[in-house]
Amino acid sequence: MATGDIRSNKAIMKQFPKVELHRHLEGTFALPTLHRIAMQNGLPYSESMAEFKHAVQFPRESEPDFLTFLSKFKNDWYRSHQDVYDIVHDSVREFAEDGLFYIELRFSPEHFALHNNFDRMEITRLVIDAANTAAREAGVRIRYLVTFNRGKQNQHQMIELYRALRALKIPEIVGIDLAGDETQFPPDQFTEFFAVVKEEGMYGTTIHAGEVTPADQVWESIDLLHAGRIGHGTSSIDDSELQKRLTKEGIVLEQCITSNYQTGSWVDEEHHPLGRLFRAGVPVTINSDDPTIQDTDLTDDYIKACSYFDLTIDDLVKLNLTAIEGAFLSRAEKSSLQKDYLAAVASFREQHGV
């Protein structure tokens, strides 16, 4: 990109309206609030914010290291419902600073409830109440996906939890996310669970697949688990027939450039599949994954995408319209969101002359 190009200007690009489909609440937290909670609860961290940041975030300039990345996810911070409310509220309140226009934020009730054995349904309500309040304050549109972790529950336990969640009748929950170890827990271990989800038809489904596994697992996630979207799916670049199917059926890939580098799942950022898949017409989207743990934000990934793949502002708009089309919303909601999104883009263009 040329010097002076707004695509490399972070202050301007933070204002660009963004639609995000793949961000984990567990990897997104307001650092000052988390630090206060840690000090308040007597956790073994430094009072120095600089030292605290070093302890809880992946080193920004570090070489890829999956175990170091994983070690930054903690679930023993929160000792009260107020702690959970505060971290969720303050984290979502910051989303507007990153230009988020609409987000489908995913979270695991287990993460926030495990250490204290809080009631999972109470925590689900609490998280959504806190996030809804913050999103209204920030002017961000928000819906939720509930994450089920492959390595922590079998599919029968998942069905039980799913039915309890469904009984809450929370309209802002629009999807189910299957995350966790792709290698040890492949799609065929969860067919009964996702058959129930498909039959009831209440929620969309997104499956983490093809991040550290071959393209075969993306196929299986579609065929066995009825995936409407795929988390990461970087190995799709290796299978042209899969790309045709993704395109034909509108199955969106939620791709995350920085995250894939830090975890080591795709270390050559400049040749990340997102650019090639986009040029081939495959429905891909730009996402942040776990931005606070990564010591980054969604805007950083937009700037990388522009730099590495020479994406234009028009391309970014197209990617965001793909994200809206892939959102787990009704057709009427998508149409309304698209109209409002294009109005926000028009305002951005007018303000910055692009």
TINU-419066 format. One record per residue (C-alpha): residue number from 1; x, y, z; residue in three letters. Coordinates in Angstrom, 2 decimals. Layout:
N
<nuti nr="NUM" east="X" north="Y" up="Z" rest="ALA"/>
...
This chain:
354
<nuti nr="1" east="0.00" north="0.00" up="0.00" rest="MET"/>
<nuti nr="2" east="1.20" north="3.50" up="-0.81" rest="ALA"/>
<nuti nr="3" east="2.30" north="5.90" up="1.91" rest="THR"/>
<nuti nr="4" east="-0.70" north="7.87" up="3.08" rest="GLY"/>
<nuti nr="5" east="-3.14" north="5.15" up="2.04" rest="ASP"/>
<nuti nr="6" east="-5.95" north="5.16" up="4.59" rest="ILE"/>
<nuti nr="7" east="-5.95" north="1.34" up="4.54" rest="ARG"/>
<nuti nr="8" east="-2.74" north="1.45" up="6.57" rest="SER"/>
<nuti nr="9" east="-3.92" north="4.26" up="8.86" rest="ASN"/>
<nuti nr="10" east="-5.08" north="2.54" up="12.02" rest="LYS"/>
<nuti nr="11" east="-6.86" north="5.56" up="13.47" rest="ALA"/>
<nuti nr="12" east="-8.99" north="5.80" up="10.33" rest="ILE"/>
<nuti nr="13" east="-9.44" north="2.06" up="9.83" rest="MET"/>
<nuti nr="14" east="-10.68" north="1.66" up="13.38" rest="LYS"/>
<nuti nr="15" east="-13.66" north="3.75" up="12.26" rest="GLN"/>
<nuti nr="16" east="-14.45" north="1.51" up="9.29" rest="PHE"/>
<nuti nr="17" east="-17.74" north="-0.32" up="10.07" rest="PRO"/>
<nuti nr="18" east="-17.07" north="-4.00" up="10.68" rest="LYS"/>
<nuti nr="19" east="-19.19" north="-7.13" up="10.98" rest="VAL"/>
<nuti nr="20" east="-17.61" north="-9.92" up="12.99" rest="GLU"/>
<nuti nr="21" east="-18.72" north="-13.54" up="13.22" rest="LEU"/>
<nuti nr="22" east="-15.85" north="-15.16" up="15.12" rest="HIS"/>
<nuti nr="23" east="-14.75" north="-13.69" up="18.43" rest="ARG"/>
<nuti nr="24" east="-14.56" north="-15.52" up="21.76" rest="HIS"/>
<nuti nr="25" east="-15.58" north="-13.52" up="24.82" rest="LEU"/>
<nuti nr="26" east="-13.08" north="-15.58" up="26.84" rest="GLU"/>
<nuti nr="27" east="-10.25" north="-14.07" up="24.79" rest="GLY"/>
<nuti nr="28" east="-11.68" north="-10.54" up="24.84" rest="THR"/>
<nuti nr="29" east="-11.46" north="-8.64" up="28.09" rest="PHE"/>
<nuti nr="30" east="-11.00" north="-5.09" up="29.29" rest="ALA"/>
<nuti nr="31" east="-7.51" north="-5.18" up="30.77" rest="LEU"/>
<nuti nr="32" east="-8.01" north="-2.52" up="33.48" rest="PRO"/>
<nuti nr="33" east="-11.14" north="-4.30" up="34.71" rest="THR"/>
<nuti nr="34" east="-9.45" north="-7.70" up="34.72" rest="LEU"/>
<nuti nr="35" east="-6.48" north="-6.23" up="36.58" rest="HIS"/>
<nuti nr="36" east="-8.77" north="-4.71" up="39.19" rest="ARG"/>
<nuti nr="37" east="-10.57" north="-8.04" up="39.63" rest="ILE"/>
<nuti nr="38" east="-7.24" north="-9.86" up="39.99" rest="ALA"/>
<nuti nr="39" east="-6.02" north="-7.45" up="42.67" rest="MET"/>
<nuti nr="40" east="-9.39" north="-7.46" up="44.44" rest="GLN"/>
<nuti nr="41" east="-9.45" north="-11.26" up="44.57" rest="ASN"/>
<nuti nr="42" east="-5.85" north="-11.63" up="45.69" rest="GLY"/>
<nuti nr="43" east="-4.65" north="-13.41" up="42.58" rest="LEU"/>
<nuti nr="44" east="-0.88" north="-13.74" up="42.13" rest="PRO"/>
<nuti nr="45" east="-0.32" north="-10.93" up="39.63" rest="TYR"/>
<nuti nr="46" east="1.74" north="-7.77" up="39.75" rest="SER"/>
<nuti nr="47" east="0.19" north="-4.42" up="40.62" rest="GLU"/>
<nuti nr="48" east="2.09" north="-3.06" up="37.61" rest="SER"/>
<nuti nr="49" east="-0.18" north="-2.92" up="34.56" rest="MET"/>
<nuti nr="50" east="2.80" north="-3.49" up="32.24" rest="ALA"/>
<nuti nr="51" east="3.76" north="-6.67" up="34.08" rest="GLU"/>
<nuti nr="52" east="0.13" north="-7.77" up="34.23" rest="PHE"/>
<nuti nr="53" east="-0.23" north="-7.33" up="30.47" rest="LYS"/>
<nuti nr="54" east="2.89" north="-9.42" up="29.92" rest="HIS"/>
<nuti nr="55" east="1.47" north="-12.19" up="32.10" rest="ALA"/>
<nuti nr="56" east="-1.98" north="-12.40" up="30.52" rest="VAL"/>
<nuti nr="57" east="-1.31" north="-11.67" up="26.84" rest="GLN"/>
<nuti nr="58" east="0.54" north="-13.55" up="24.12" rest="PHE"/>
<nuti nr="59" east="3.76" north="-11.65" up="23.35" rest="PRO"/>
<nuti nr="60" east="2.84" north="-9.61" up="20.29" rest="ARG"/>
<nuti nr="61" east="6.15" north="-10.08" up="18.49" rest="GLU"/>
<nuti nr="62" east="6.69" north="-13.67" up="19.62" rest="SER"/>
<nuti nr="63" east="7.17" north="-16.64" up="17.35" rest="GLU"/>
<nuti nr="64" east="4.11" north="-18.92" up="17.09" rest="PRO"/>
<nuti nr="65" east="3.63" north="-21.09" up="20.16" rest="ASP"/>
<nuti nr="66" east="0.35" north="-22.93" up="20.64" rest="PHE"/>
<nuti nr="67" east="0.99" north="-23.95" up="24.26" rest="LEU"/>
<nuti nr="68" east="1.91" north="-20.40" up="25.29" rest="THR"/>
<nuti nr="69" east="-1.20" north="-19.11" up="23.51" rest="PHE"/>
<nuti nr="70" east="-3.39" north="-21.67" up="25.28" rest="LEU"/>
<nuti nr="71" east="-1.84" north="-20.91" up="28.66" rest="SER"/>
<nuti nr="72" east="-3.28" north="-17.38" up="28.59" rest="LYS"/>
<nuti nr="73" east="-6.87" north="-18.64" up="28.92" rest="PHE"/>
<nuti nr="74" east="-7.78" north="-18.65" up="32.64" rest="LYS"/>
<nuti nr="75" east="-11.13" north="-19.34" up="34.25" rest="ASN"/>
<nuti nr="76" east="-10.29" north="-18.63" up="37.90" rest="ASP"/>
<nuti nr="77" east="-10.48" north="-14.83" up="37.74" rest="TRP"/>
<nuti nr="78" east="-14.08" north="-14.46" up="38.78" rest="TYR"/>
<nuti nr="79" east="-15.18" north="-15.01" up="42.40" rest="ARG"/>
<nuti nr="80" east="-18.63" north="-13.42" up="42.23" rest="SER"/>
<nuti nr="81" east="-21.45" north="-12.72" up="39.83" rest="HIS"/>
<nuti nr="82" east="-20.43" north="-9.05" up="39.97" rest="GLN"/>
<nuti nr="83" east="-16.96" north="-9.96" up="38.69" rest="ASP"/>
<nuti nr="84" east="-18.50" north="-11.72" up="35.70" rest="VAL"/>
<nuti nr="85" east="-20.89" north="-8.85" up="35.01" rest="TYR"/>
<nuti nr="86" east="-18.13" north="-6.25" up="35.22" rest="ASP"/>
<nuti nr="87" east="-15.68" north="-8.01" up="32.90" rest="ILE"/>
<nuti nr="88" east="-18.37" north="-8.74" up="30.30" rest="VAL"/>
<nuti nr="89" east="-19.86" north="-5.25" up="30.41" rest="HIS"/>
<nuti nr="90" east="-16.55" north="-3.42" up="30.24" rest="ASP"/>
<nuti nr="91" east="-15.20" north="-5.69" up="27.49" rest="SER"/>
<nuti nr="92" east="-18.22" north="-5.26" up="25.20" rest="VAL"/>
<nuti nr="93" east="-18.31" north="-1.52" up="25.96" rest="ARG"/>
<nuti nr="94" east="-14.95" north="-1.26" up="24.15" rest="GLU"/>
<nuti nr="95" east="-16.19" north="-2.88" up="20.92" rest="PHE"/>
<nuti nr="96" east="-17.23" north="0.41" up="19.36" rest="ALA"/>
<nuti nr="97" east="-13.61" north="1.61" up="19.54" rest="GLU"/>
<nuti nr="98" east="-12.75" north="-1.15" up="17.03" rest="ASP"/>
<nuti nr="99" east="-15.49" north="-0.09" up="14.61" rest="GLY"/>
<nuti nr="100" east="-17.76" north="-3.02" up="15.32" rest="LEU"/>
<nuti nr="101" east="-21.14" north="-2.49" up="13.70" rest="PHE"/>
<nuti nr="102" east="-22.56" north="-5.97" up="14.29" rest="TYR"/>
<nuti nr="103" east="-21.07" north="-8.95" up="16.11" rest="ILE"/>
<nuti nr="104" east="-22.07" north="-12.50" up="16.88" rest="GLU"/>
<nuti nr="105" east="-20.12" north="-12.93" up="20.09" rest="LEU"/>
<nuti nr="106" east="-19.49" north="-16.48" up="21.25" rest="ARG"/>
<nuti nr="107" east="-18.99" north="-17.58" up="24.82" rest="PHE"/>
<nuti nr="108" east="-18.93" north="-20.68" up="26.99" rest="SER"/>
<nuti nr="109" east="-21.01" north="-20.44" up="30.19" rest="PRO"/>
<nuti nr="110" east="-18.67" north="-23.10" up="31.57" rest="GLU"/>
<nuti nr="111" east="-15.70" north="-20.73" up="31.37" rest="HIS"/>
<nuti nr="112" east="-17.28" north="-18.18" up="33.68" rest="PHE"/>
<nuti nr="113" east="-18.99" north="-20.70" up="35.98" rest="ALA"/>
<nuti nr="114" east="-16.45" north="-23.50" up="36.46" rest="LEU"/>
<nuti nr="115" east="-14.18" north="-22.19" up="39.20" rest="HIS"/>
<nuti nr="116" east="-17.04" north="-21.34" up="41.56" rest="ASN"/>
<nuti nr="117" east="-19.49" north="-23.91" up="40.23" rest="ASN"/>
<nuti nr="118" east="-21.96" north="-21.12" up="39.48" rest="PHE"/>
<nuti nr="119" east="-25.26" north="-22.16" up="37.97" rest="ASP"/>
<nuti nr="120" east="-24.62" north="-22.25" up="34.22" rest="ARG"/>
<nuti nr="121" east="-28.02" north="-20.88" up="33.29" rest="MET"/>
<nuti nr="122" east="-27.68" north="-17.97" up="35.72" rest="GLU"/>
<nuti nr="123" east="-24.30" north="-17.18" up="34.20" rest="ILE"/>
<nuti nr="124" east="-25.74" north="-17.34" up="30.69" rest="THR"/>
<nuti nr="125" east="-28.42" north="-14.81" up="31.60" rest="ARG"/>
<nuti nr="126" east="-25.86" north="-12.64" up="33.40" rest="LEU"/>
<nuti nr="127" east="-23.41" north="-12.59" up="30.49" rest="VAL"/>
<nuti nr="128" east="-26.10" north="-11.64" up="27.99" rest="ILE"/>
<nuti nr="129" east="-27.61" north="-9.01" up="30.28" rest="ASP"/>
<nuti nr="130" east="-24.21" north="-7.38" up="30.83" rest="ALA"/>
<nuti nr="131" east="-23.28" north="-7.53" up="27.15" rest="ALA"/>
<nuti nr="132" east="-26.65" north="-6.23" up="25.99" rest="ASN"/>
<nuti nr="133" east="-26.37" north="-3.27" up="28.35" rest="THR"/>
<nuti nr="134" east="-22.86" north="-2.45" up="27.16" rest="ALA"/>
<nuti nr="135" east="-23.76" north="-2.88" up="23.48" rest="ALA"/>
<nuti nr="136" east="-26.66" north="-0.43" up="23.85" rest="ARG"/>
<nuti nr="137" east="-24.34" north="2.08" up="25.52" rest="GLU"/>
<nuti nr="138" east="-21.73" north="1.65" up="22.77" rest="ALA"/>
<nuti nr="139" east="-24.17" north="1.58" up="19.86" rest="GLY"/>
<nuti nr="140" east="-23.07" north="-1.90" up="18.75" rest="VAL"/>
<nuti nr="141" east="-25.53" north="-4.48" up="17.46" rest="ARG"/>
<nuti nr="142" east="-24.96" north="-7.85" up="19.08" rest="ILE"/>
<nuti nr="143" east="-26.14" north="-11.46" up="19.07" rest="ARG"/>
<nuti nr="144" east="-24.67" north="-14.53" up="20.76" rest="TYR"/>
<nuti nr="145" east="-23.38" north="-18.00" up="20.05" rest="LEU"/>
<nuti nr="146" east="-22.99" north="-20.52" up="22.87" rest="VAL"/>
<nuti nr="147" east="-19.74" north="-22.47" up="22.68" rest="THR"/>
<nuti nr="148" east="-19.59" north="-26.19" up="23.42" rest="PHE"/>
<nuti nr="149" east="-16.06" north="-27.56" up="23.98" rest="ASN"/>
<nuti nr="150" east="-15.26" north="-30.92" up="22.41" rest="ARG"/>
<nuti nr="151" east="-12.73" north="-31.86" up="25.04" rest="GLY"/>
<nuti nr="152" east="-14.83" north="-31.03" up="28.10" rest="LYS"/>
<nuti nr="153" east="-18.18" north="-32.65" up="27.35" rest="GLN"/>
<nuti nr="154" east="-19.43" north="-35.65" up="25.43" rest="ASN"/>
<nuti nr="155" east="-22.34" north="-35.16" up="23.09" rest="GLN"/>
<nuti nr="156" east="-24.92" north="-36.46" up="25.56" rest="HIS"/>
<nuti nr="157" east="-23.82" north="-33.87" up="28.13" rest="GLN"/>
<nuti nr="158" east="-23.98" north="-31.28" up="25.34" rest="MET"/>
<nuti nr="159" east="-27.56" north="-32.26" up="24.53" rest="ILE"/>
<nuti nr="160" east="-28.51" north="-31.82" up="28.18" rest="GLU"/>
<nuti nr="161" east="-26.90" north="-28.38" up="28.36" rest="LEU"/>
<nuti nr="162" east="-28.38" north="-27.38" up="25.01" rest="TYR"/>
<nuti nr="163" east="-31.89" north="-28.21" up="26.16" rest="ARG"/>
<nuti nr="164" east="-31.41" north="-26.18" up="29.34" rest="ALA"/>
<nuti nr="165" east="-30.19" north="-23.23" up="27.25" rest="LEU"/>
<nuti nr="166" east="-33.07" north="-23.56" up="24.85" rest="ARG"/>
<nuti nr="167" east="-35.51" north="-23.48" up="27.75" rest="ALA"/>
<nuti nr="168" east="-34.20" north="-20.03" up="28.71" rest="LEU"/>
<nuti nr="169" east="-35.82" north="-18.67" up="25.53" rest="LYS"/>
<nuti nr="170" east="-33.26" north="-15.90" up="25.14" rest="ILE"/>
<nuti nr="171" east="-33.91" north="-14.48" up="21.65" rest="PRO"/>
<nuti nr="172" east="-30.43" north="-12.96" up="21.31" rest="GLU"/>
<nuti nr="173" east="-28.86" north="-16.45" up="21.30" rest="ILE"/>
<nuti nr="174" east="-28.79" north="-17.30" up="17.61" rest="VAL"/>
<nuti nr="175" east="-26.21" north="-20.06" up="17.24" rest="GLY"/>
<nuti nr="176" east="-24.21" north="-22.99" up="18.57" rest="ILE"/>
<nuti nr="177" east="-20.42" north="-23.14" up="18.28" rest="ASP"/>
<nuti nr="178" east="-18.36" north="-26.33" up="18.53" rest="LEU"/>
<nuti nr="179" east="-14.80" north="-25.51" up="19.61" rest="ALA"/>
<nuti nr="180" east="-11.85" north="-27.31" up="21.19" rest="GLY"/>
<nuti nr="181" east="-9.38" north="-29.96" up="20.04" rest="ASP"/>
<nuti nr="182" east="-10.21" north="-30.83" up="16.43" rest="GLU"/>
<nuti nr="183" east="-7.66" north="-33.63" up="16.26" rest="THR"/>
<nuti nr="184" east="-8.69" north="-35.72" up="19.27" rest="GLN"/>
<nuti nr="185" east="-12.43" north="-35.04" up="18.98" rest="PHE"/>
<nuti nr="186" east="-13.49" north="-35.22" up="15.31" rest="PRO"/>
<nuti nr="187" east="-16.99" north="-34.45" up="14.01" rest="PRO"/>
<nuti nr="188" east="-18.24" north="-38.04" up="14.06" rest="ASP"/>
<nuti nr="189" east="-18.26" north="-37.91" up="17.88" rest="GLN"/>
<nuti nr="190" east="-21.00" north="-35.25" up="17.90" rest="PHE"/>
<nuti nr="191" east="-23.51" north="-36.37" up="15.29" rest="THR"/>
<nuti nr="192" east="-26.36" north="-37.02" up="17.74" rest="GLU"/>
<nuti nr="193" east="-26.01" north="-33.58" up="19.31" rest="PHE"/>
<nuti nr="194" east="-26.09" north="-31.72" up="16.03" rest="PHE"/>
<nuti nr="195" east="-28.93" north="-33.89" up="14.72" rest="ALA"/>
<nuti nr="196" east="-30.98" north="-32.56" up="17.64" rest="VAL"/>
<nuti nr="197" east="-29.93" north="-28.97" up="16.90" rest="VAL"/>
<nuti nr="198" east="-30.79" north="-29.34" up="13.20" rest="LYS"/>
<nuti nr="199" east="-34.13" north="-31.03" up="13.86" rest="GLU"/>
<nuti nr="200" east="-35.28" north="-28.30" up="16.23" rest="GLU"/>
<nuti nr="201" east="-34.05" north="-25.58" up="13.90" rest="GLY"/>
<nuti nr="202" east="-33.72" north="-22.87" up="16.53" rest="MET"/>
<nuti nr="203" east="-30.04" north="-22.07" up="16.12" rest="TYR"/>
<nuti nr="204" east="-27.42" north="-21.81" up="13.43" rest="GLY"/>
<nuti nr="205" east="-24.33" north="-23.98" up="13.74" rest="THR"/>
<nuti nr="206" east="-20.67" north="-23.08" up="13.32" rest="THR"/>
<nuti nr="207" east="-17.95" north="-25.69" up="13.69" rest="ILE"/>
<nuti nr="208" east="-14.25" north="-25.10" up="14.33" rest="HIS"/>
<nuti nr="209" east="-12.69" north="-27.23" up="11.59" rest="ALA"/>
<nuti nr="210" east="-9.77" north="-27.22" up="9.21" rest="GLY"/>
<nuti nr="211" east="-7.71" north="-24.98" up="11.48" rest="GLU"/>
<nuti nr="212" east="-5.17" north="-27.67" up="12.39" rest="VAL"/>
<nuti nr="213" east="-6.79" north="-30.56" up="10.51" rest="THR"/>
<nuti nr="214" east="-7.07" north="-31.38" up="6.79" rest="PRO"/>
<nuti nr="215" east="-9.93" north="-30.27" up="4.57" rest="ALA"/>
<nuti nr="216" east="-11.63" north="-33.64" up="5.16" rest="ASP"/>
<nuti nr="217" east="-12.75" north="-32.36" up="8.54" rest="GLN"/>
<nuti nr="218" east="-14.48" north="-29.39" up="6.93" rest="VAL"/>
<nuti nr="219" east="-16.38" north="-31.82" up="4.69" rest="TRP"/>
<nuti nr="220" east="-17.35" north="-33.89" up="7.75" rest="GLU"/>
<nuti nr="221" east="-18.47" north="-30.81" up="9.66" rest="SER"/>
<nuti nr="222" east="-20.83" north="-29.96" up="6.81" rest="ILE"/>
<nuti nr="223" east="-22.06" north="-33.49" up="6.10" rest="ASP"/>
<nuti nr="224" east="-22.24" north="-34.89" up="9.65" rest="LEU"/>
<nuti nr="225" east="-22.86" north="-31.78" up="11.77" rest="LEU"/>
<nuti nr="226" east="-24.82" north="-29.63" up="9.29" rest="HIS"/>
<nuti nr="227" east="-22.43" north="-26.69" up="9.67" rest="ALA"/>
<nuti nr="228" east="-23.79" north="-23.40" up="8.40" rest="GLY"/>
<nuti nr="229" east="-20.40" north="-21.76" up="8.95" rest="ARG"/>
<nuti nr="230" east="-16.86" north="-22.99" up="9.55" rest="ILE"/>
<nuti nr="231" east="-14.53" north="-21.54" up="12.15" rest="GLY"/>
<nuti nr="232" east="-11.15" north="-20.96" up="10.46" rest="HIS"/>
<nuti nr="233" east="-11.26" north="-23.60" up="7.70" rest="GLY"/>
<nuti nr="234" east="-7.80" north="-22.62" up="6.47" rest="THR"/>
<nuti nr="235" east="-7.19" north="-26.09" up="4.98" rest="SER"/>
<nuti nr="236" east="-10.04" north="-25.42" up="2.55" rest="SER"/>
<nuti nr="237" east="-7.39" north="-23.82" up="0.36" rest="ILE"/>
<nuti nr="238" east="-6.09" north="-27.33" up="-0.38" rest="ASP"/>
<nuti nr="239" east="-9.37" north="-28.66" up="-1.81" rest="ASP"/>
<nuti nr="240" east="-10.89" north="-27.04" up="-4.89" rest="SER"/>
<nuti nr="241" east="-14.00" north="-29.24" up="-4.73" rest="GLU"/>
<nuti nr="242" east="-14.62" north="-28.11" up="-1.18" rest="LEU"/>
<nuti nr="243" east="-14.26" north="-24.50" up="-2.27" rest="GLN"/>
<nuti nr="244" east="-16.93" north="-25.09" up="-4.92" rest="LYS"/>
<nuti nr="245" east="-19.28" north="-26.53" up="-2.31" rest="ARG"/>
<nuti nr="246" east="-18.69" north="-23.71" up="0.16" rest="LEU"/>
<nuti nr="247" east="-19.43" north="-21.22" up="-2.60" rest="THR"/>
<nuti nr="248" east="-22.50" north="-23.02" up="-3.93" rest="LYS"/>
<nuti nr="249" east="-24.08" north="-23.50" up="-0.50" rest="GLU"/>
<nuti nr="250" east="-22.98" north="-20.15" up="0.96" rest="GLY"/>
<nuti nr="251" east="-21.12" north="-21.78" up="3.85" rest="ILE"/>
<nuti nr="252" east="-19.03" north="-18.96" up="5.28" rest="VAL"/>
<nuti nr="253" east="-15.46" north="-19.39" up="6.50" rest="LEU"/>
<nuti nr="254" east="-14.69" north="-17.33" up="9.62" rest="GLU"/>
<nuti nr="255" east="-10.97" north="-16.64" up="9.16" rest="GLN"/>
<nuti nr="256" east="-8.52" north="-15.14" up="11.66" rest="CYS"/>
<nuti nr="257" east="-5.09" north="-14.13" up="10.34" rest="ILE"/>
<nuti nr="258" east="-3.33" north="-13.10" up="13.57" rest="THR"/>
<nuti nr="259" east="-4.75" north="-15.94" up="15.63" rest="SER"/>
<nuti nr="260" east="-3.67" north="-18.51" up="13.07" rest="ASN"/>
<nuti nr="261" east="-0.13" north="-17.12" up="13.17" rest="TYR"/>
<nuti nr="262" east="0.17" north="-17.07" up="16.96" rest="GLN"/>
<nuti nr="263" east="-1.18" north="-20.60" up="17.41" rest="THR"/>
<nuti nr="264" east="1.05" north="-21.89" up="14.62" rest="GLY"/>
<nuti nr="265" east="-1.83" north="-23.15" up="12.51" rest="SER"/>
<nuti nr="266" east="-0.79" north="-20.89" up="9.60" rest="TRP"/>
<nuti nr="267" east="2.51" north="-19.15" up="10.24" rest="VAL"/>
<nuti nr="268" east="2.99" north="-17.50" up="6.82" rest="ASP"/>
<nuti nr="269" east="0.67" north="-14.55" up="7.40" rest="GLU"/>
<nuti nr="270" east="1.42" north="-12.88" up="4.07" rest="GLU"/>
<nuti nr="271" east="0.16" north="-15.97" up="2.25" rest="HIS"/>
<nuti nr="272" east="-2.76" north="-16.75" up="4.53" rest="HIS"/>
<nuti nr="273" east="-5.55" north="-18.46" up="2.53" rest="PRO"/>
<nuti nr="274" east="-8.05" north="-15.65" up="3.13" rest="LEU"/>
<nuti nr="275" east="-6.82" north="-13.60" up="0.19" rest="GLY"/>
<nuti nr="276" east="-6.78" north="-16.46" up="-2.32" rest="ARG"/>
<nuti nr="277" east="-10.14" north="-17.79" up="-1.15" rest="LEU"/>
<nuti nr="278" east="-11.68" north="-14.33" up="-1.46" rest="PHE"/>
<nuti nr="279" east="-10.35" north="-13.91" up="-5.00" rest="ARG"/>
<nuti nr="280" east="-11.77" north="-17.35" up="-5.87" rest="ALA"/>
<nuti nr="281" east="-15.25" north="-16.26" up="-4.75" rest="GLY"/>
<nuti nr="282" east="-15.37" north="-18.44" up="-1.64" rest="VAL"/>
<nuti nr="283" east="-17.42" north="-16.78" up="1.14" rest="PRO"/>
<nuti nr="284" east="-14.78" north="-15.71" up="3.66" rest="VAL"/>
<nuti nr="285" east="-14.81" north="-13.15" up="6.46" rest="THR"/>
<nuti nr="286" east="-12.21" north="-11.33" up="8.57" rest="ILE"/>
<nuti nr="287" east="-12.32" north="-11.99" up="12.31" rest="ASN"/>
<nuti nr="288" east="-10.20" north="-11.40" up="15.41" rest="SER"/>
<nuti nr="289" east="-10.80" north="-14.63" up="17.41" rest="ASP"/>
<nuti nr="290" east="-9.21" north="-13.72" up="20.80" rest="ASP"/>
<nuti nr="291" east="-7.96" north="-10.16" up="20.37" rest="PRO"/>
<nuti nr="292" east="-7.00" north="-9.24" up="23.94" rest="THR"/>
<nuti nr="293" east="-5.05" north="-12.43" up="24.49" rest="ILE"/>
<nuti nr="294" east="-3.41" north="-11.80" up="21.11" rest="GLN"/>
<nuti nr="295" east="-2.55" north="-8.19" up="22.11" rest="ASP"/>
<nuti nr="296" east="-4.26" north="-7.06" up="18.94" rest="THR"/>
<nuti nr="297" east="-7.66" north="-5.99" up="17.63" rest="ASP"/>
<nuti nr="298" east="-9.90" north="-6.59" up="14.64" rest="LEU"/>
<nuti nr="299" east="-8.60" north="-3.48" up="12.90" rest="THR"/>
<nuti nr="300" east="-5.10" north="-4.99" up="12.90" rest="ASP"/>
<nuti nr="301" east="-6.41" north="-7.93" up="10.89" rest="ASP"/>
<nuti nr="302" east="-8.13" north="-5.58" up="8.45" rest="TYR"/>
<nuti nr="303" east="-4.88" north="-3.70" up="7.90" rest="ILE"/>
<nuti nr="304" east="-3.01" north="-6.98" up="7.42" rest="LYS"/>
<nuti nr="305" east="-5.60" north="-8.16" up="4.91" rest="ALA"/>
<nuti nr="306" east="-5.25" north="-4.93" up="2.93" rest="CYS"/>
<nuti nr="307" east="-1.47" north="-5.06" up="3.04" rest="SER"/>
<nuti nr="308" east="-1.01" north="-8.75" up="2.25" rest="TYR"/>
<nuti nr="309" east="-3.82" north="-9.22" up="-0.28" rest="PHE"/>
<nuti nr="310" east="-4.16" north="-5.65" up="-1.62" rest="ASP"/>
<nuti nr="311" east="-7.81" north="-5.49" up="-0.62" rest="LEU"/>
<nuti nr="312" east="-9.62" north="-2.27" up="-1.44" rest="THR"/>
<nuti nr="313" east="-12.30" north="-0.53" up="0.60" rest="ILE"/>
<nuti nr="314" east="-14.80" north="-2.01" up="-1.86" rest="ASP"/>
<nuti nr="315" east="-13.38" north="-5.47" up="-1.10" rest="ASP"/>
<nuti nr="316" east="-13.76" north="-4.88" up="2.63" rest="LEU"/>
<nuti nr="317" east="-17.37" north="-3.86" up="2.14" rest="VAL"/>
<nuti nr="318" east="-17.96" north="-7.03" up="0.11" rest="LYS"/>
<nuti nr="319" east="-16.41" north="-9.14" up="2.89" rest="LEU"/>
<nuti nr="320" east="-18.69" north="-7.52" up="5.44" rest="ASN"/>
<nuti nr="321" east="-21.76" north="-8.07" up="3.28" rest="LEU"/>
<nuti nr="322" east="-20.71" north="-11.73" up="3.11" rest="THR"/>
<nuti nr="323" east="-20.59" north="-11.74" up="6.91" rest="ALA"/>
<nuti nr="324" east="-24.10" north="-10.28" up="7.08" rest="ILE"/>
<nuti nr="325" east="-25.34" north="-12.92" up="4.64" rest="GLU"/>
<nuti nr="326" east="-23.73" north="-15.59" up="6.84" rest="GLY"/>
<nuti nr="327" east="-25.14" north="-14.21" up="10.08" rest="ALA"/>
<nuti nr="328" east="-27.59" north="-16.39" up="11.98" rest="PHE"/>
<nuti nr="329" east="-30.47" north="-13.99" up="11.45" rest="LEU"/>
<nuti nr="330" east="-33.78" north="-14.09" up="9.64" rest="SER"/>
<nuti nr="331" east="-33.92" north="-12.85" up="6.06" rest="ARG"/>
<nuti nr="332" east="-35.76" north="-9.71" up="7.18" rest="ALA"/>
<nuti nr="333" east="-33.13" north="-9.01" up="9.86" rest="GLU"/>
<nuti nr="334" east="-30.32" north="-9.49" up="7.34" rest="LYS"/>
<nuti nr="335" east="-31.96" north="-7.10" up="4.88" rest="SER"/>
<nuti nr="336" east="-32.39" north="-4.45" up="7.54" rest="SER"/>
<nuti nr="337" east="-28.83" north="-4.93" up="8.81" rest="LEU"/>
<nuti nr="338" east="-27.43" north="-4.69" up="5.30" rest="GLN"/>
<nuti nr="339" east="-29.29" north="-1.47" up="4.61" rest="LYS"/>
<nuti nr="340" east="-28.04" north="0.12" up="7.84" rest="ASP"/>
<nuti nr="341" east="-24.51" north="-1.20" up="7.27" rest="TYR"/>
<nuti nr="342" east="-24.30" north="0.34" up="3.81" rest="LEU"/>
<nuti nr="343" east="-25.49" north="3.64" up="5.26" rest="ALA"/>
<nuti nr="344" east="-22.68" north="3.48" up="7.83" rest="ALA"/>
<nuti nr="345" east="-20.17" north="2.73" up="5.06" rest="VAL"/>
<nuti nr="346" east="-21.47" north="5.68" up="3.03" rest="ALA"/>
<nuti nr="347" east="-20.93" north="7.92" up="6.04" rest="SER"/>
<nuti nr="348" east="-17.37" north="6.58" up="6.45" rest="PHE"/>
<nuti nr="349" east="-16.62" north="7.15" up="2.77" rest="ARG"/>
<nuti nr="350" east="-17.95" north="10.70" up="2.86" rest="GLU"/>
<nuti nr="351" east="-15.97" north="11.53" up="5.97" rest="GLN"/>
<nuti nr="352" east="-12.69" north="10.20" up="4.56" rest="HIS"/>
<nuti nr="353" east="-13.17" north="10.87" up="0.85" rest="GLY"/>
<nuti nr="354" east="-12.96" north="7.24" up="-0.31" rest="VAL"/>
